[in-house]
């Protein structure tokens, strides 16, 4: 299985989960995130993203698996971040129609 | 009930004005996150997994109907129409947006509520017996003392940057319903020669290193309360470790220094500062507070309607048997409203439910609502003859679950469904256990058993002191749940013993089922509770049920 890294954080105003795209935009959809396969490159991009303190909070690198459908979270915590809580249909799953 | 003075109102308005300006400076880029974080935390604002979270204090767990209605309004206007009552008498809103938070705080201030010191390394909201002022076993209402402590600790300049957070619990009853022995300071009222005072307990705490608090003073006259607390916190402020977050709580300070040395230092400090406290002024303040918390005038009431309903309605009787606690006045009861409907999220209430409870409190309950650390609501003063009508109204709101103290009355932290610190989910485990005991219809047969679930080692779900404790961990990238058995959250507090290897997410509920079934088979008689059976037999038969049965099933 191929793996990679994405840059993720929470939005400053809304507090929700975002990822950074290849053209340095912020996306609410993991499938739009830029995937790094080179750690050094990912860390350089993270340093850049972390400087965007007016837009995002707490940027870090998250592991992903590269699947047929695009990047998928490697860890369950990141999987929850793509969906929202499991007790209510709130958060991303309500906004994008992602199923739990 | 405490009424805000002009000083309180002005203080809160000024504090909210300051925070509004801080939020504005964060948004316009004048403040970095590193600069802003401590400011938002001291105003109760966290950034969690999916959103910000605002934690609002409910001092001594007491709310009026207008306050509860305001919480409902806030949840609808700025959140998703519900609130989550926590394990320390707070309410959390899980979905606020940063620019809205100053307006939320102003709305709270309209009814004398706030989020000050609900986070950060400060003295947190003082938790108090949720049956205060109503319980038949009470020596004195602890809330005037809790309010005195709130006034003393709020914005106390010496204690804004403690080594770590600091939690105080207080009870006016010998029967401890607030887990005083698992707090940094526990205050348990005792009477000596008919005069009330406090047994002062220090150094309790759960979390990574669970410890049962030790008695530092067996009888503290009430007039010495503030200087003695100040002496303890000052001693901790000096000795407490700032080099290691995991060793910074006072439980570690007491453990490493020794209770006798700590006692000497506290007593020395107390002797030094006590003369600076004006005992006469404290007594006068306490008298004012006692008058504010004076019990409502309760006229003697008949109970014929209640008895008739009990005889007639099996469901009402089951509810009354589990959800009522004796009141100090004949003809009245303390009603616990379960927020643990089978399959629902422990501690959650919708805006509609909050309004319904506020209305019922006004109609039947002297305009008082309590919030318990067990994540339930309480109407402390209800006439027995009003109970049938109250029950019917609660049923209509899905609030009449008859399970208080039973297997589905589960304490659960938000876990990884919300919390950024969590290592596994708690809520769905609680939901599934409750749904299971509901489906099997064994709850009444099981009798009292406390199941407590934490989604990480910080133990907000108090798992160490549950009859059955569940701790969710991340084991090699997979959710894994450890079980502890034999904990106790009362005045005989005890840390539970860890069983063997943990269970995967899809195996933890069947494991709990095996424990409960094993208890039914092992107990001597129905009157022997789960805790008593564990005490009598030890862990071995339960380990057998947990692990050997599992091996057989797999074979």
Interface residues (C-beta under 8 A of the other chain):
Chain A: X10 X12 X13 X14 X15 X16 X17 X53 X54 X57 X58 X74 X75 X76 X77 X80 X81 X84 X85 X86 X87 X88 X90 X91 X92
Chain B: X26 X27 X29 X32 X33 X47 X48 X49 X50 X51 X52 X80 X94 X95 X96 X97 X98 X99 X345 X348 X416 X417 X418 X425 X427 X428 X431 X474 X477 X478 X479
